[in-house]
């Protein structure tokens, strides 16, 4: 490290990442509200989901590329391996834990910075459409799997999101391959 480089405390880095995360949440909300205002509720939400799918495509394909550059296979165990991480280690949420329930692995995150913004503005439904990026990015990474929400902070009234990786059904893979994926059905658990 040269004498001109500066080290910052982790707490400061977390605060700065949280600030950027908040801006992402606001940006999504601004686009979502504008689309619904201009196109109407149904068409606006369809356009939001279309944009979120494309966003998921960009993330999923890049993650797959990074995984394969490391000589790894694009399977769930390798999602996010090494240089293939798609989220910062801190600042997007307050904490993360892996839970094993009945032989099934789930991941729980607390205090999503984006969901906090949407809750602050009373826009959990429109904000929560962003969360469909998770099954989309995973299916673009490998269509045999989806990352679903067992619960999602924008909808469950708590401070926690819970995720699980599941195999996709043939119907889901077919609709995805045809460009007709319905993310609200693929991740049908989210609003429960």
Secondary structure as UniProt FT lines:
FT   TURN            3..4
FT   HELIX           10..39
FT   HELIX           41..69
FT   TURN            70..71
FT   HELIX           76..78
FT   TURN            79..80
FT   HELIX           82..84
FT   STRAND          95..101
FT   TURN            102..103
FT   STRAND          104..110
FT   HELIX           113..120
FT   TURN            121..122
FT   HELIX           124..128
FT   HELIX           129..132
FT   HELIX           133..141
FT   TURN            143..144
FT   STRAND          145..151
FT   HELIX           153..156
FT   STRAND          160..167
FT   HELIX           170..177
FT   TURN            178..179
FT   HELIX           183..186
FT   TURN            187..191
//
